[in-house]
């Protein structure tokens, strides 16, 4: 089974950054239990990484593996939409998570 690799770009420890981190972890734990790696990059501390990936807004998550890369901008609060946009398995059906609105 494929292990998915994500890089989440944030700007400091703002509420929006923390929400994006929590939502990505919950989504991955639900859909990809034990099959995901998440790296969090603070663009203020590592601007070169943000420039290399052409990150224009934060938070942005980039799916690095499997190819092709996919990215989603925002706090990932719409779990179904985020799962589909990131190309997660069975995302078109249900993530098993309730959207919080």
mmCIF file of the C-alpha atoms, coordinates in Angstrom:
data_MODEL
# 
_entry.id   MODEL 
# 
loop_
_atom_site.group_PDB 
_atom_site.id 
_atom_site.type_symbol 
_atom_site.label_atom_id 
_atom_site.label_alt_id 
_atom_site.label_comp_id 
_atom_site.label_asym_id 
_atom_site.label_entity_id 
_atom_site.label_seq_id 
_atom_site.pdbx_PDB_ins_code 
_atom_site.Cartn_x 
_atom_site.Cartn_y 
_atom_site.Cartn_z 
_atom_site.occupancy 
_atom_site.B_iso_or_equiv 
_atom_site.pdbx_formal_charge 
_atom_site.auth_seq_id 
_atom_site.auth_comp_id 
_atom_site.auth_asym_id 
_atom_site.auth_atom_id 
_atom_site.pdbx_PDB_model_num 
ATOM 1   C CA . UNK A 1 1   ? 0.000   0.000  0.000  1.00 0.00 ? 1   UNK A CA 1 
ATOM 2   C CA . UNK A 1 2   ? 1.151   3.501  -0.828 1.00 0.00 ? 2   UNK A CA 1 
ATOM 3   C CA . UNK A 1 3   ? 2.340   5.818  1.921  1.00 0.00 ? 3   UNK A CA 1 
ATOM 4   C CA . UNK A 1 4   ? 1.199   9.373  1.269  1.00 0.00 ? 4   UNK A CA 1 
ATOM 5   C CA . UNK A 1 5   ? 3.534   12.273 1.998  1.00 0.00 ? 5   UNK A CA 1 
ATOM 6   C CA . UNK A 1 6   ? 2.280   15.802 2.684  1.00 0.00 ? 6   UNK A CA 1 
ATOM 7   C CA . UNK A 1 7   ? 3.975   19.133 3.326  1.00 0.00 ? 7   UNK A CA 1 
ATOM 8   C CA . UNK A 1 8   ? 1.858   21.756 5.074  1.00 0.00 ? 8   UNK A CA 1 
ATOM 9   C CA . UNK A 1 9   ? 3.036   25.348 4.712  1.00 0.00 ? 9   UNK A CA 1 
ATOM 10  C CA . UNK A 1 10  ? 1.927   27.682 7.505  1.00 0.00 ? 10  UNK A CA 1 
ATOM 11  C CA . UNK A 1 11  ? 2.763   31.210 8.640  1.00 0.00 ? 11  UNK A CA 1 
ATOM 12  C CA . UNK A 1 12  ? 3.547   30.986 12.349 1.00 0.00 ? 12  UNK A CA 1 
ATOM 13  C CA . UNK A 1 13  ? 1.399   29.367 15.003 1.00 0.00 ? 13  UNK A CA 1 
ATOM 14  C CA . UNK A 1 14  ? -1.779  31.257 14.198 1.00 0.00 ? 14  UNK A CA 1 
ATOM 15  C CA . UNK A 1 15  ? -5.212  29.833 14.902 1.00 0.00 ? 15  UNK A CA 1 
ATOM 16  C CA . UNK A 1 16  ? -5.715  29.219 11.176 1.00 0.00 ? 16  UNK A CA 1 
ATOM 17  C CA . UNK A 1 17  ? -2.378  27.382 10.927 1.00 0.00 ? 17  UNK A CA 1 
ATOM 18  C CA . UNK A 1 18  ? -3.194  25.199 13.913 1.00 0.00 ? 18  UNK A CA 1 
ATOM 19  C CA . UNK A 1 19  ? -6.657  24.459 12.527 1.00 0.00 ? 19  UNK A CA 1 
ATOM 20  C CA . UNK A 1 20  ? -5.157  23.391 9.195  1.00 0.00 ? 20  UNK A CA 1 
ATOM 21  C CA . UNK A 1 21  ? -2.681  21.105 10.990 1.00 0.00 ? 21  UNK A CA 1 
ATOM 22  C CA . UNK A 1 22  ? -5.411  19.504 13.098 1.00 0.00 ? 22  UNK A CA 1 
ATOM 23  C CA . UNK A 1 23  ? -7.731  19.047 10.108 1.00 0.00 ? 23  UNK A CA 1 
ATOM 24  C CA . UNK A 1 24  ? -4.996  17.483 7.956  1.00 0.00 ? 24  UNK A CA 1 
ATOM 25  C CA . UNK A 1 25  ? -4.019  15.080 10.751 1.00 0.00 ? 25  UNK A CA 1 
ATOM 26  C CA . UNK A 1 26  ? -7.648  14.060 11.369 1.00 0.00 ? 26  UNK A CA 1 
ATOM 27  C CA . UNK A 1 27  ? -8.273  13.578 7.673  1.00 0.00 ? 27  UNK A CA 1 
ATOM 28  C CA . UNK A 1 28  ? -5.140  11.469 7.198  1.00 0.00 ? 28  UNK A CA 1 
ATOM 29  C CA . UNK A 1 29  ? -5.779  9.432  10.350 1.00 0.00 ? 29  UNK A CA 1 
ATOM 30  C CA . UNK A 1 30  ? -9.297  8.698  9.082  1.00 0.00 ? 30  UNK A CA 1 
ATOM 31  C CA . UNK A 1 31  ? -8.564  7.914  5.427  1.00 0.00 ? 31  UNK A CA 1 
ATOM 32  C CA . UNK A 1 32  ? -4.895  6.828  5.552  1.00 0.00 ? 32  UNK A CA 1 
ATOM 33  C CA . UNK A 1 33  ? -4.323  5.301  9.007  1.00 0.00 ? 33  UNK A CA 1 
ATOM 34  C CA . UNK A 1 34  ? -0.636  4.478  9.401  1.00 0.00 ? 34  UNK A CA 1 
ATOM 35  C CA . UNK A 1 35  ? 0.027   5.343  5.751  1.00 0.00 ? 35  UNK A CA 1 
ATOM 36  C CA . UNK A 1 36  ? 0.924   9.023  5.837  1.00 0.00 ? 36  UNK A CA 1 
ATOM 37  C CA . UNK A 1 37  ? 3.722   11.421 6.695  1.00 0.00 ? 37  UNK A CA 1 
ATOM 38  C CA . UNK A 1 38  ? 3.109   15.093 7.389  1.00 0.00 ? 38  UNK A CA 1 
ATOM 39  C CA . UNK A 1 39  ? 5.840   17.738 7.431  1.00 0.00 ? 39  UNK A CA 1 
ATOM 40  C CA . UNK A 1 40  ? 4.907   21.210 8.675  1.00 0.00 ? 40  UNK A CA 1 
ATOM 41  C CA . UNK A 1 41  ? 6.939   24.120 7.304  1.00 0.00 ? 41  UNK A CA 1 
ATOM 42  C CA . UNK A 1 42  ? 6.718   27.625 8.747  1.00 0.00 ? 42  UNK A CA 1 
ATOM 43  C CA . UNK A 1 43  ? 7.318   29.953 5.795  1.00 0.00 ? 43  UNK A CA 1 
ATOM 44  C CA . UNK A 1 44  ? 8.724   32.631 8.112  1.00 0.00 ? 44  UNK A CA 1 
ATOM 45  C CA . UNK A 1 45  ? 11.480  30.230 9.204  1.00 0.00 ? 45  UNK A CA 1 
ATOM 46  C CA . UNK A 1 46  ? 12.011  28.565 5.798  1.00 0.00 ? 46  UNK A CA 1 
ATOM 47  C CA . UNK A 1 47  ? 11.109  31.055 3.050  1.00 0.00 ? 47  UNK A CA 1 
ATOM 48  C CA . UNK A 1 48  ? 13.324  29.213 0.565  1.00 0.00 ? 48  UNK A CA 1 
ATOM 49  C CA . UNK A 1 49  ? 11.117  26.112 0.798  1.00 0.00 ? 49  UNK A CA 1 
ATOM 50  C CA . UNK A 1 50  ? 7.999   28.199 0.185  1.00 0.00 ? 50  UNK A CA 1 
ATOM 51  C CA . UNK A 1 51  ? 9.667   29.861 -2.791 1.00 0.00 ? 51  UNK A CA 1 
ATOM 52  C CA . UNK A 1 52  ? 10.819  26.523 -4.201 1.00 0.00 ? 52  UNK A CA 1 
ATOM 53  C CA . UNK A 1 53  ? 7.251   25.151 -4.029 1.00 0.00 ? 53  UNK A CA 1 
ATOM 54  C CA . UNK A 1 54  ? 5.784   28.485 -5.256 1.00 0.00 ? 54  UNK A CA 1 
ATOM 55  C CA . UNK A 1 55  ? 3.597   28.891 -2.185 1.00 0.00 ? 55  UNK A CA 1 
ATOM 56  C CA . UNK A 1 56  ? 1.616   32.121 -2.522 1.00 0.00 ? 56  UNK A CA 1 
ATOM 57  C CA . UNK A 1 57  ? -0.790  31.750 0.422  1.00 0.00 ? 57  UNK A CA 1 
ATOM 58  C CA . UNK A 1 58  ? -0.904  29.922 3.727  1.00 0.00 ? 58  UNK A CA 1 
ATOM 59  C CA . UNK A 1 59  ? -1.962  27.505 4.915  1.00 0.00 ? 59  UNK A CA 1 
ATOM 60  C CA . UNK A 1 60  ? -1.270  25.353 1.850  1.00 0.00 ? 60  UNK A CA 1 
ATOM 61  C CA . UNK A 1 61  ? -0.882  21.586 1.866  1.00 0.00 ? 61  UNK A CA 1 
ATOM 62  C CA . UNK A 1 62  ? 1.043   19.861 -0.913 1.00 0.00 ? 62  UNK A CA 1 
ATOM 63  C CA . UNK A 1 63  ? 0.686   16.128 -1.549 1.00 0.00 ? 63  UNK A CA 1 
ATOM 64  C CA . UNK A 1 64  ? 4.229   15.124 -2.507 1.00 0.00 ? 64  UNK A CA 1 
ATOM 65  C CA . UNK A 1 65  ? 3.719   11.358 -2.858 1.00 0.00 ? 65  UNK A CA 1 
ATOM 66  C CA . UNK A 1 66  ? 2.199   9.707  -4.783 1.00 0.00 ? 66  UNK A CA 1 
ATOM 67  C CA . UNK A 1 67  ? 2.714   11.700 -7.961 1.00 0.00 ? 67  UNK A CA 1 
ATOM 68  C CA . UNK A 1 68  ? 1.440   13.942 -9.369 1.00 0.00 ? 68  UNK A CA 1 
ATOM 69  C CA . UNK A 1 69  ? 1.660   16.635 -6.725 1.00 0.00 ? 69  UNK A CA 1 
ATOM 70  C CA . UNK A 1 70  ? -1.609  18.169 -5.600 1.00 0.00 ? 70  UNK A CA 1 
ATOM 71  C CA . UNK A 1 71  ? -2.225  21.188 -3.402 1.00 0.00 ? 71  UNK A CA 1 
ATOM 72  C CA . UNK A 1 72  ? -5.016  22.710 -1.381 1.00 0.00 ? 72  UNK A CA 1 
ATOM 73  C CA . UNK A 1 73  ? -5.070  26.217 0.065  1.00 0.00 ? 73  UNK A CA 1 
ATOM 74  C CA . UNK A 1 74  ? -7.002  26.865 3.271  1.00 0.00 ? 74  UNK A CA 1 
ATOM 75  C CA . UNK A 1 75  ? -7.631  25.333 6.670  1.00 0.00 ? 75  UNK A CA 1 
ATOM 76  C CA . UNK A 1 76  ? -9.098  22.081 5.238  1.00 0.00 ? 76  UNK A CA 1 
ATOM 77  C CA . UNK A 1 77  ? -12.289 22.449 7.256  1.00 0.00 ? 77  UNK A CA 1 
ATOM 78  C CA . UNK A 1 78  ? -14.357 20.961 4.404  1.00 0.00 ? 78  UNK A CA 1 
ATOM 79  C CA . UNK A 1 79  ? -13.010 17.433 4.811  1.00 0.00 ? 79  UNK A CA 1 
ATOM 80  C CA . UNK A 1 80  ? -14.714 15.893 1.799  1.00 0.00 ? 80  UNK A CA 1 
ATOM 81  C CA . UNK A 1 81  ? -13.596 18.637 -0.557 1.00 0.00 ? 81  UNK A CA 1 
ATOM 82  C CA . UNK A 1 82  ? -10.033 18.518 0.810  1.00 0.00 ? 82  UNK A CA 1 
ATOM 83  C CA . UNK A 1 83  ? -9.908  14.726 0.459  1.00 0.00 ? 83  UNK A CA 1 
ATOM 84  C CA . UNK A 1 84  ? -11.077 14.871 -3.163 1.00 0.00 ? 84  UNK A CA 1 
ATOM 85  C CA . UNK A 1 85  ? -8.707  17.745 -4.005 1.00 0.00 ? 85  UNK A CA 1 
ATOM 86  C CA . UNK A 1 86  ? -5.777  15.846 -2.475 1.00 0.00 ? 86  UNK A CA 1 
ATOM 87  C CA . UNK A 1 87  ? -6.723  12.682 -4.378 1.00 0.00 ? 87  UNK A CA 1 
ATOM 88  C CA . UNK A 1 88  ? -7.135  10.527 -1.296 1.00 0.00 ? 88  UNK A CA 1 
ATOM 89  C CA . UNK A 1 89  ? -8.456  6.980  -1.781 1.00 0.00 ? 89  UNK A CA 1 
ATOM 90  C CA . UNK A 1 90  ? -12.256 6.619  -1.658 1.00 0.00 ? 90  UNK A CA 1 
ATOM 91  C CA . UNK A 1 91  ? -12.524 10.387 -1.196 1.00 0.00 ? 91  UNK A CA 1 
ATOM 92  C CA . UNK A 1 92  ? -15.307 10.638 -3.745 1.00 0.00 ? 92  UNK A CA 1 
ATOM 93  C CA . UNK A 1 93  ? -17.512 8.490  -1.522 1.00 0.00 ? 93  UNK A CA 1 
ATOM 94  C CA . UNK A 1 94  ? -17.098 9.500  2.101  1.00 0.00 ? 94  UNK A CA 1 
ATOM 95  C CA . UNK A 1 95  ? -14.280 10.417 4.427  1.00 0.00 ? 95  UNK A CA 1 
ATOM 96  C CA . UNK A 1 96  ? -16.027 9.151  7.519  1.00 0.00 ? 96  UNK A CA 1 
ATOM 97  C CA . UNK A 1 97  ? -15.691 12.634 8.967  1.00 0.00 ? 97  UNK A CA 1 
ATOM 98  C CA . UNK A 1 98  ? -18.448 15.131 9.438  1.00 0.00 ? 98  UNK A CA 1 
ATOM 99  C CA . UNK A 1 99  ? -17.824 18.580 8.049  1.00 0.00 ? 99  UNK A CA 1 
ATOM 100 C CA . UNK A 1 100 ? -17.893 21.161 10.794 1.00 0.00 ? 100 UNK A CA 1 
ATOM 101 C CA . UNK A 1 101 ? -19.978 24.105 9.681  1.00 0.00 ? 101 UNK A CA 1 
# 
